[in-house]
């Protein structure tokens, strides 16, 4: 993790404020002042801020945000477009999004003040459930690909124009339910276990189907339910219990990824 990000996650300071502290020579490691903004904090390193040990947070919080269309999952945008942190209360400015939803997508977005927890959830195979509206009829070969998986040497269709990703492998969908299927448009609910760049848009574009609407309604054991657009909620106790069990399972398989104790 970059030094400014580490400071932001474990203190009251934002990344911009952390940059200023680094520039002013107020951050040190092993009695050596660090002024390199790109410094990568290693596991177990002790960071001192104004000669006081910066203690890693022992607790974490996760919030659910209903992202609307027309917001970027980013801290800021050089084109002046609205970002999620324009809508989120300022006290969540240091939270890390769990994955992304693109500018024209909407729905459930998880954020955490613990970067390890956010990364673990992001890299997990928890099911992501989406409601999609497509530009035409879903043919049998599309259903076959959803069930068997797909490998594309050119997955640029459906991608952002500036994306450098071309080849993409799509794992079999965890499940799907076709809600409507006509020559004009179709509606389908799908569950996938990956979070690749514009994965669903690329998948259906390969078959000539444009994703007209995309809404994420669940991420693992967390559901959007009736949360209004641009509103947040905290995880419920039963959701935290499931999260704790999930993280313990991950820890048992890979002990070095153990996150800090939770609330």
N, C-alpha and C positions, 0 to 999 in steps of 0.2 A: 504494500500500500504506500502511495506517495505520502511524504511527510506532512504536507498541508492537509491532506485528507485525514490522516491519523489524528492530527490535532483537532480538526473539526469534529471528528466522531467522538473524541474523548474529552472535550472541554466545551465551554460556552461560546467559543470563537467560531466564526464562519471560515471558509477556506480563504476568502479574501483577507480577512483579519489575520489568519494564520500566515499568509504570505508576508504580510507587513511585519509580523513578529520575527519571522525567519530573516527578513531583510535587515531588521534592527539588531540581529545577533543575539536574540533572547532565547534561542532554542539550542540545546546542546545534547550530545550523546557521548558518553564516556569522557566527560569533561572537555569535549571538543565542540566548539561552536559550529553549527551546520548552517550554511547559507545557500546550499544547493536546493532549489525548489523541487527538483526531480528526484531527490534522494528517496530511495525505497526502504521503508522501515522493515527490518527483518524480525521474524518471530523471536520473542524474548528480549528484544532490545528495550532499554529504558530511556525514555525521552524526558528531558528536563526543560521546563518552561519557566523562565525567570528564576532559575536555580532550584525549582521545586519539581519533584517527580510527578509526571503526568500519569495518573493511574487509569488503567483501562476500566471502562464501565463494567460493573458486575451485573447489570440488569439491561434488559432491552425492551423496546416497545415496537409493536407493529400496528400500523393503521391501514384501513381499507379506504381507497379513494375511488369515486366514480368519475373516471376521466371522460369528459365530453369530446366530441369531434372538435377539431380546431385548436387543440393544445398539443404542444410537444412535450415528450418526457425528457426534459433537459433542464439544466439550471438557467440557461439563457440562450438566446438565438441571435446570431449576427444579422439576420434579416428582419429582426423586430417582431417576429411572430410570438403569439402568446405561449407561455410555457406553464406547466402544472404548478410551479412554485409561485406564479402570479395569483393563483386561486387558493393555494394552501395557506393556512394561517402561518405567520412568521415563525412560530415556535417549532415548526417542522422543516425549516429551511435546511437543516443538516441531515435530513433523512435520505436514505439511499433507495431508489426504486428497485423493485424486484422485476428485472426484465423491462420490456418496453411495449407500448402500444403506439403505432404510428399516428401521424397527424390526423388522418381521416378515420381512425378507429376510435372506439369508445369502450367503456366498461370498467371492469374491476382491475385496479392496480394496487398492489401491496407495496408499502414502504416501511423501512425499518431504520432505527438509529444505531443498529449494530451491523457493520458491513459484512462480518462473517456470516451472520444469520441470513442476510439478504443474498449473499453469494451462494450459500448452501441451497436456499430455496430456488434460486435462479438456475443452478446447475443440476437440480434434482429431476427425477422423472415423474414428479407429481402431475396429475392430469390437468391440462388447461382446457376449459370447455368454452366453446364459442357458438354464437348464433350468427349465421351468414345468410346474406341474400345475394344470389348469383344472377348473372345476366342472361341465362338461358336454361335449357333442360339438361339435367345431369344424366349422361348416358351410362350404360352398363360398364364400359371400360374405365370410367371414373370411379365407380364403386369398387371395381376390381383393384384399382391402384390404391384406394384407401385401405383395402383389406390386406394387400400384399406388400405395400411399400413401393417406392419409386426412386430411381437414380437418374438424374439429368446432368448431362455434360454441359448443357446450356440452359440455365434456369433464370435467364435475365428477364424473361417475360414476367410482368407482375412486380418486378423489383423497382426500387428507386432509381432514377436516371443516373445518379452519381455512385451507385453501388459498385464496388469492385468484385463482389462475389458473383461467380458465374456458375460453377458446378455446385450441385446440392443433392444430398441423399435424404429422402423422406422415409422415416420409419412408418410401419403400418399404423393407421389411426387406432387409438384405444377404443373408439366406438363412434357411431354416428346414427342419427335419426333423421330421415327425410320427412320434412313437414309439408312441403309443397313442391311439385315438380311439373312445370309446364314449359311450353316452347318460349314463352315470354320471359319468365324468370322462375327461379326456384329458391326455396328456403330450406336450410339444413342446420341441424345442431351437430357439432363435431367435438370430439375429445382427442387431444394429442398430448404427447409426453415430452415434447421438445419445445424450444423457444427460439428457433432460428430466425434470421433476418427475413421478415415478410414471408414467412414460410407458407402460410395458407394462400396468400395472394399469388405466390409463384406456382404453387401446386395446381391451383385451378386454372391459372392463366395458360399453363401448358396444354390444357384441353379446350382452350378458347373461351373460358368462362371468366368474366370479370367479377371480382368481389365488389358489389355495390354498397353493401353495409357489412360491418364486422363489429361484433360486440362480445367482449369476454364476460361471461357470467359466473365463472368459478375458477379458482386456482387451488387445486388439491381439495382440502377440507374447508376452504373459505368460499362463501357464496355471496354474490352481489345482492341477491334478494331485492328488496324494494328501496334500497339506498338511492336517494335522488341524485341527479347529475350534479357534479361539482361539490358534492358533500362528502364528508369523511365519517368514519366510525372506528372505534377501537375493536380489537378482537374480543370476542366473548370468552368467558372462562372455559367453556367446553372446547372452543377453538384453540385456546392456548394449551389445554391439556393434550389435544391431538398433536399440536406443534411440538410440545416437549417430548412426546413419545416418538415422533418422527425424528427429531434431532438426536435422541438417545440411540435410535436404530442406526443412523448415519455414523454416530460416534463409535459405536461398537464395530462397525466395518472399517472405519478409518479414524483411529484415536487422535491423530494429530490435528484433525479438523474440529475438535471439540470446541464449541462456542462457550462463552461465559455463562454462568448460572443465570437463570431467567427469573422474572417476577412470578 
